[in-house]
Amino acid sequence: MASTTKTVVDKTVQPILFDSKNNNRSSTQEKQQPLSTPSSRDGILPSIERLHRLHGTSILLDASTLLRLPASTYATSCTIFHRAYHRLSLRKHCVWSVAMGCILLASKVEEEPRSIHSIILTFAHIYRRRRLRVGDDISKYHYGAADAEADNCAVLNDQEKENVVRSVKPMSMLGPVYAEWKEALFNIENVILQTLGFTLYWIPDSHPHKFILYFVRVLEIDDNEVAQKAWDYCNDSCRIDLCVRCEPEIMACAAILMACSSNEIELPLVPCPWWEVFIGGNRDGDLSAVCNAILSVGDEENMEIRHAKYAFVPSLLDKTSFNDPESYLWSKAD
């Protein structure tokens, strides 16, 4: 029986985050308080949803690095990820499967194709690595403690765990473990495509990175370090859902503002602030909100953020995910 679910080509900024019953909130408050995502309607607190999104984008970053994908492909995968979760709930789809689908789709959109086999092996490696780090002190390691226990992992020292990851036998394409990953990947690819209207070609043009060099040139900033720092801040913005809550020009201006501030470079504020040339007037609150949001992602003192970025976070699915603790893959990960 054919599905009756409608597909939507969603190019809008801030598609469903606002509470339509409250018309008195400022744009800054709207950006700080996502109230109407599918996950929130399923009873998930915004803070918990944010941590799971951070977890998903950290997996995307690891996968992009291992697959040697360019930064633009990583940014596209994160945009697809966040837009998908503005129409999907964490109760229905776990971040691991959605992240796999986003990498596959982003590599196609950016014409940086990677084989199904290489994507599955990469995600299985990341999963195994985080699985082995269960029980570690998250304040010391990039791969830290998880919420679930793993048999025999806690007794291994750091070098032994690295050896386990390096010496693992190649996964058979005919085995049940590979089949689990492959089924999850194919299923979620179809879900994401249907959810986003089968139209993703426009996403690469919506990244803030493309504005950085133009804005820096217009502002006559000759310091290459500033441009690099601003680029890094744009990469950090991919970790959270700013791509669906803000125009890319605002994120680019926020990145340049923070980069210049850290390098003690002063930009003109009279007769009007420099950013008004690019994003218009009366956007100071929006710019401040974006800066604070990006800086919060890099807060390494926050153990919840570190946990989301470096550890394994069990899903919020109503039923167990394909790779949650007590799943078949969890028992076969070592």
Helices and strands as residue ranges (DSSP letters): H 27-32, H 38-41, H 46-66, H 71-85, H 95-109, H 116-132, H 158-166, H 176-195, G 203-206, H 209-218, H 224-237, G 241-244, H 248-262, H 276-279, H 284-297, H 303-310, H 328-331
